[in-house]
Amino acid sequence: MKGSFPIRVFKETRTPFYYYDTELLRKTLDTIRSEVGKYENFCVHYAVKANANHKLLTIIREAGLGADCVSGGEIEAALKAGFPSRKIVYAGVGKSDWEIALGLDNDIFCFNVESEPELEIINALAGEKGRTARVALRINPNVGAHTHANITTGLAENKFGIAMHDLERIISLAQHLEHVQLVGLHFHIGSQILDMGDFMALCNRINELQEQLYKQHIVVQHINVGGGLGVDYQHPNRQPVPDFAAYFATYHKHLKLFPGQTLHFELGRAVVCQCGSLITQVLYVKQGTHKQFAIVDAGMTDLIRPALYQAYHKIENITSEDSVETYDVVGPICESSDVFGKAIDLNRCRRGDLIAIRSAGAYGEIMASGYNCRKLPEGYLSEEMK
Ligand SMILES: *Cc1c(COP(=O)(O)O)cnc(C)c1O
């Protein structure tokens, strides 16, 4: 089954562009809201880095989610889309001074701190402004996620977070610094995780840690478990709304919270991935020695995931019902890795046919670059294309 698209409008629109099905996005957000609503102390932030398109951010903010930012630019994008600053969390291994200042000036909910020197700088900058920064310590729980090596973040070898064995020292430092208030512990083990066992492993690790800290009379106000819930790239139509019920239930069942503690999530991919497609046009069909190429007008500058992570995206010819042939689908960029898929079965392609590269709503448009002096792709909502 192919996705359904407004082909007539697409034919009048310059390609390549991103198309976002807002009906699906709203359905996804409704599901999150109703599943989260089952647990009174759960709170969801949207990870802005997955897609910072202003129109999408606005819809997500209207649904009541907070924002999880990893740069000053993302904090600005979130504020511009109307996210209340008290619902903004800010993580990242390399926060520069102006970014910390921006967070302080807006009195954001929390800085997720990733190292001891960062904690000291936040304390110093907050002191200069006569403020107190709320901080959570990002802990590297040394829990592996069974996903692509480039998108696991919770192992000791990764650059992220504070190692478990440094934690107690840094907590006592935080308690002694005058302009920071330790309010939480933060974790994020990776992305595109579909095995609930990985999240259970994280819960168990957090439980152990909380027990250990409790013995030293340390109980923080909130636990933040990051994001990482994956989507089905193989079958974008099968379960377009990810299984949020199972995801939140896993945490409810396995994570032991102390009375009064809230549990925060930072979901990116699972919120926006399936609502987006990259729409591109076939420029040429070229017969190679052993295969045929469908050369399209989108490239790795528009969607870099296949080149960067060998990621799979389902590809469909949405304007042909002809018999199926096999193609390597490639872009125009001067790089051999500019390939969207090899040996892909598509309805026979002709010049001008429209191709949809599915499940492209997350880490697509936002990762676009101007390499080869290419124009950045536009992003359109379905309601703009009726
Ligand atoms: C990337 C990131 C997220 C979101 O990850 P998804 O896999 O898109 O859900 C959440 N928290 C932090 C700290 C991140 O870096």
The ligand as an SDF file (V2000), in Angstrom:
LIG
                    3D

 15 15  0  0  0  0  0  0  0  0999 V2000
   18.1780   13.4230   20.3890 C   0  0  0  0  0  0  0  0  0  0  0  0
   17.7620   13.5170   21.7700 C   0  0  0  0  0  0  0  0  0  0  0  0
   16.4440   13.2040   22.1170 C   0  0  0  0  0  0  0  0  0  0  0  0
   15.4110   12.7210   21.1220 C   0  0  0  0  0  0  0  0  0  0  0  0
   15.7220   11.4730   20.5860 O   0  0  0  0  0  0  0  0  0  0  0  0
   14.6500   10.7130   19.6700 P   0  0  0  0  0  0  0  0  0  0  0  0
   15.3410    9.4350   19.3370 O   0  0  0  0  0  0  0  0  0  0  0  0
   14.4280   11.5490   18.4660 O   0  0  0  0  0  0  0  0  0  0  0  0
   13.4200   10.5050   20.4780 O   0  0  0  0  0  0  0  0  0  0  0  0
   16.0860   13.3330   23.4420 C   0  0  0  0  0  0  0  0  0  0  0  0
   16.9570   13.7620   24.3630 N   0  0  0  0  0  0  0  0  0  0  0  0
   18.2300   14.0780   24.0650 C   0  0  0  0  0  0  0  0  0  0  0  0
   19.1360   14.5460   25.1390 C   0  0  0  0  0  0  0  0  0  0  0  0
   18.6740   13.9610   22.7610 C   0  0  0  0  0  0  0  0  0  0  0  0
   19.9380   14.2640   22.4770 O   0  0  0  0  0  0  0  0  0  0  0  0
  1  2  1  0
  2  3  1  0
  2 14  2  0
  3  4  1  0
  3 10  2  0
  4  5  1  0
  5  6  1  0
  6  7  2  0
  6  8  1  0
  6  9  1  0
 10 11  1  0
 11 12  2  0
 12 13  1  0
 12 14  1  0
 14 15  1  0
M  END
$$$$
